[in-house]
Amino acid sequence: MKTELSMVAARYAKAVLLLAFKEGGDKLADTVLADLVLINSEIGKFPAFEQILHHPSITPEQKRDSIVKAFKGHINDLSLRLVELMLDKRRFALLKSVEVQFRELLNKHKNILKADLMCAEPLTDKAVADIKARLTEHLGKKLDLAVQVDPSLIGGMVLRLGDQVLDGSLKGRLRELERTLLSV
C-alpha cells in the first residue's frame, strides 16, 4: 500500500516524465533520470547542504538559489525546474522518492524489468550474459540485472524478479529439507 507521500512523489515523477517525453523523448527522460541520481547523490555526500535544504527557517527562495548555484549548467533545465518547483512547494524531501518512482515509470515505458541475482560465487561476464539472455527470452522483456555475491548461499543462486523469488541455492534447499524433516 502506498503512503500519501509516495503517491505525491509518483505524481511529480509522472508529470516530469510526461514533460520529458513531450520535450525530448526517451533521450531527455534518460537525462532527467541521470540528473535526479546526480542531485540525490551529491546532496547525500554533503550532510550540511542537506540540512540547509530541509531547514524550516531557510526560505524556499534561498534554497532555490543554493540549488541553482550548485547545479545550473550541470543538469538539464527540466530537471532544474522540477527541483525548483519541489523547493517552492516544500516537497524537496520527496526528491529521492521521485527518483525511484521516475525510474520505475521509465523502466515500465521501456519494457525493462529490474531483477537481482545473488550467487554464492562470482560469475564470469559470459555466465551473467547467458543468464540475462535466457531470462530476457523467457520473460519477453529487457532485463536490468544486478548481480551480487552472497557466500552464505553456500552454492547456487537466488533470483528476485519484482516480488517473485526463485531460490535455487543450496542454503534454500537445506532450509526446505529442514522444514520437511521437522514436519514429520
C-alpha positions as CSV (number, residue, x, y, z in Angstrom):
1,M,0.0,0.0,0.0
2,K,1.4,3.4,-1.0
3,T,1.6,6.2,1.5
4,E,0.2,9.6,0.8
5,L,3.8,11.0,0.4
6,S,4.8,8.2,-2.1
7,M,1.6,9.0,-4.1
8,V,2.7,12.7,-4.2
9,A,6.2,11.6,-5.3
10,A,4.6,9.4,-8.0
11,R,2.6,12.4,-9.3
12,Y,5.7,14.5,-9.6
13,A,7.6,11.6,-11.3
14,K,4.7,11.0,-13.8
15,A,4.4,14.7,-14.6
16,V,8.1,15.2,-15.2
17,L,8.3,12.0,-17.3
18,L,5.4,13.2,-19.5
19,L,7.1,16.6,-19.9
20,A,10.4,14.8,-20.8
21,F,8.7,12.7,-23.5
22,K,6.9,15.8,-24.8
23,E,10.0,18.0,-24.9
24,G,12.7,15.5,-25.9
25,G,11.5,11.9,-25.9
26,D,13.3,8.9,-24.4
27,K,16.7,10.7,-24.5
28,L,15.5,13.6,-22.4
29,A,13.8,11.1,-20.0
30,D,17.1,9.3,-19.6
31,T,18.9,12.6,-19.0
32,V,16.4,13.6,-16.3
33,L,16.8,10.3,-14.5
34,A,20.6,10.7,-14.6
35,D,20.2,14.2,-13.2
36,L,18.0,13.0,-10.4
37,V,20.5,10.4,-9.5
38,L,23.3,13.0,-9.6
39,I,21.4,15.5,-7.4
40,N,20.5,12.9,-4.8
41,S,24.0,11.5,-4.8
42,E,25.7,14.9,-4.4
43,I,23.3,16.2,-1.7
44,G,23.8,12.9,0.2
45,K,27.6,13.5,0.1
46,F,27.2,16.8,2.0
47,P,25.1,16.5,5.1
48,A,25.4,20.2,5.8
49,F,23.9,21.1,2.4
50,E,21.1,18.6,3.0
51,Q,20.4,20.2,6.4
52,I,20.2,23.6,4.7
53,L,17.7,22.3,2.1
54,H,15.5,20.8,4.8
55,H,15.8,23.5,7.4
56,P,12.4,25.2,8.0
57,S,13.8,28.7,8.8
58,I,15.5,29.0,5.4
59,T,13.2,30.4,2.8
60,P,12.3,28.4,-0.3
61,E,13.9,31.2,-2.4
62,Q,17.2,30.8,-0.5
63,K,17.1,27.1,-1.0
64,R,16.3,27.5,-4.7
65,D,19.2,29.9,-5.1
66,S,21.5,27.4,-3.5
67,I,20.4,24.6,-5.8
68,V,20.6,26.8,-8.9
69,K,24.2,27.8,-8.0
70,A,25.2,24.2,-7.2
71,F,23.6,22.5,-10.3
72,K,23.0,25.1,-13.1
73,G,25.0,24.1,-16.1
74,H,25.5,20.5,-14.8
75,I,21.9,19.3,-15.2
76,N,19.1,19.7,-17.7
77,D,16.7,22.7,-17.4
78,L,13.8,20.3,-17.0
79,S,15.5,18.7,-14.0
80,L,16.3,22.0,-12.5
81,R,12.7,23.2,-12.9
82,L,11.5,20.1,-11.1
83,V,13.8,20.7,-8.2
84,E,12.9,24.4,-8.0
85,L,9.2,23.5,-8.1
86,M,9.6,21.0,-5.3
87,L,11.5,23.5,-3.2
88,D,8.8,26.1,-3.8
89,K,6.1,23.6,-2.8
90,R,8.1,22.4,0.2
91,R,8.3,18.9,-1.2
92,F,12.1,18.7,-1.7
93,A,12.3,15.9,0.9
94,L,10.5,13.7,-1.6
95,L,13.2,14.0,-4.3
96,K,14.7,10.6,-3.6
97,S,11.2,9.0,-3.8
98,V,10.6,10.9,-7.1
99,E,13.8,9.4,-8.4
100,V,12.7,5.9,-7.5
101,Q,9.2,6.4,-9.0
102,F,10.6,8.1,-12.1
103,R,12.9,5.1,-12.7
104,E,10.0,2.7,-12.3
105,L,7.8,4.6,-14.7
106,L,10.6,4.9,-17.3
107,N,11.5,1.2,-17.0
108,K,7.9,0.3,-17.5
109,H,7.7,2.6,-20.6
110,K,10.8,0.9,-22.0
111,N,9.6,-2.6,-21.1
112,I,12.5,-3.1,-18.7
113,L,12.2,-5.4,-15.7
114,K,14.6,-5.0,-12.7
115,A,16.0,-8.2,-11.3
116,D,18.5,-9.1,-8.6
117,L,20.6,-12.2,-8.9
118,M,22.5,-13.4,-5.8
119,C,25.1,-16.1,-6.2
120,A,27.4,-17.9,-3.9
121,E,30.5,-17.3,-6.0
122,P,31.4,-14.5,-8.5
123,L,30.1,-15.3,-12.0
124,T,32.0,-14.7,-15.2
125,D,30.8,-12.0,-17.6
126,K,29.8,-14.7,-20.1
127,A,27.8,-16.5,-17.4
128,V,25.9,-13.3,-16.5
129,A,25.3,-12.5,-20.2
130,D,23.9,-16.1,-20.7
131,I,21.6,-15.8,-17.7
132,K,20.4,-12.4,-18.8
133,A,19.8,-13.6,-22.4
134,R,17.8,-16.6,-21.2
135,L,15.7,-14.5,-18.8
136,T,15.1,-11.9,-21.5
137,E,14.0,-14.5,-23.9
138,H,11.7,-16.3,-21.3
139,L,10.2,-13.1,-20.0
140,G,9.9,-11.2,-23.2
141,K,11.3,-8.0,-21.6
142,K,14.6,-6.3,-21.4
143,L,16.3,-7.0,-18.1
144,D,18.2,-4.7,-15.8
145,L,20.1,-7.4,-13.8
146,A,22.1,-6.6,-10.7
147,V,24.4,-9.4,-9.7
148,Q,25.6,-9.7,-6.1
149,V,27.8,-12.3,-4.4
150,D,26.5,-13.8,-1.1
151,P,28.7,-16.6,0.2
152,S,26.1,-17.5,2.8
153,L,24.1,-19.2,0.0
154,I,26.8,-22.0,0.0
155,G,26.1,-22.8,-3.6
156,G,23.6,-22.0,-6.4
157,M,21.7,-18.7,-7.0
158,V,18.6,-16.7,-5.9
159,L,16.8,-14.6,-8.4
160,R,14.4,-11.8,-7.4
161,L,12.0,-10.5,-10.1
162,G,9.9,-7.9,-8.5
163,D,8.0,-9.6,-5.7
164,Q,8.8,-13.1,-7.0
165,V,11.8,-15.1,-5.6
166,L,13.3,-18.1,-7.3
167,D,15.6,-19.8,-4.8
168,G,18.0,-22.3,-6.4
169,S,20.6,-22.0,-3.6
170,L,22.0,-24.8,-1.5
171,K,21.0,-22.8,1.6
172,G,17.4,-22.7,0.4
173,R,17.4,-26.4,-0.3
174,L,18.8,-27.2,3.1
175,R,16.2,-25.0,4.7
176,E,13.4,-26.8,2.8
177,L,14.8,-30.2,3.8
178,E,14.8,-29.0,7.4
179,R,11.2,-28.0,7.2
180,T,10.3,-31.3,5.7
181,L,12.1,-33.3,8.4
182,L,10.6,-31.2,11.2
183,S,7.1,-31.7,9.8
184,V,7.3,-35.5,10.0
